[in-house]
Amino acid sequence: MRILLSGNKDREERFKLFQILPRIGDIDFRRKLIPLMYQENLFSHTFKHQIATVRKLALDGRHQYHLRLYSDGVCTGHYEMDYYLYQKEHMAGKDLRKLTRVERLYLAEALGA
């Protein structure tokens, strides 16, 4: 279920990772992240110009990595409580953080950014 929103520009700017050039489409984005154990994120907000969203459960089983791709090639991402198991904590923003430098580099390499 998607919740369509016009966008939360400030929040997405905060979590901007990099721009993928040349741009890739949503299918290539997902295909490149499957080996890293990412999957389609079915329950999330959808922001203006967003073309894909994926998630990966963290090793602790309580948190997730959440990535979004936009039509201009910008990729955003953050680490947060898993929505499916901890809905209240997730919605409250508990443990929400930017990705570390190492996490960003790992994704940039996988996505060809």
N, C-alpha and C positions, 0 to 999 in steps of 0.2 A: 504494500500500500504506500503510495507516494503522497506526500503532503507538498503541494506546489506553492511556493512562495516567490515573491518578486526578488528576494535576495536579502542577505544579511552581509552587506559588503564589508563592514568593519570586521566581523568575525572571520570571514573568508580571507581577507587581507592578512589578518593575524596568523593564519595557518598556511599561507602560500609557501609552497616548497620550491617550485621551479617552473619554467615554461619548456614544453617539449617542442622542439623545432627540428625538422619540419613536423608539423602537427600530425597527430595520429588520430584515428577514429575510435569510437567506443569499443568496437570489436577487438582491434589491435591492443588497446589499453588492457582489456580483460585478459586477452590471450597471453600477453607478456607477464601478467601478474599471477596467473594460475600456478606456475611452478613455485611461486613464493607462498602458496596456500591462500591467496585472496579469492573471494567469491562475491557474486552479485549481492548488493545490499538492498534488500526488498523493502525495508521499513526505514525511511529516512526523509528528511526534508530535501526538496529539489529546488535549487536556486536558479535564477535567471542565467541562461546560456550553459547550464550544466548538461553534459551529455552522458556521463557515466558516474556511478558510485560503487565502490567495492569496500569490503571489510575483511579483516582477518582476526581471528581470535588469538589473543596473546597466550603465551605458554602458561601463564598462571591461571587461565580459565576464567578470569574475572574481568579482564579488560579486552579491548579491541583496538585495532588500528583501522581508521576510517579515511579513505581517499576519495576525492572527487576530481573529475576531469571536466574542463570547460572547453567550449568550441574554439577559443583562441589558443589552446594548447597549454593553458595554465593548469597546474596540478596543485591541489591543496590536500592537506592531511593532518590528522591529529590522533592522539591516543586518549582513550576514555574508558569508562566503565562499560561493560557489554550491555547493550540494550535489552536483549532477550532475557537475560537472567537477573538484571539489576535495573529495572525500568525507572524506579524512583531516583536512584543514585545517578543514573545516566542523565535523566532530565534535569536534575539539580546541578549537573556539571562537576560532580565529584571526580577527582583525579584527572580532570581534563588538562592536557598539556600539549605543547608543540612537540613535534618529533625531534629527536636528538640529531646532531650532525651526522653521526654514523648511520642512523636510520634513514636520513635524507639521502646520503650518498649511495646507500644500498639500493634505494628505489630509483634514484636517478640513473644508476648503471643499468638496472633492469629495464627501464623505460627508454633508454637511449637519450636522456636529456643532457 
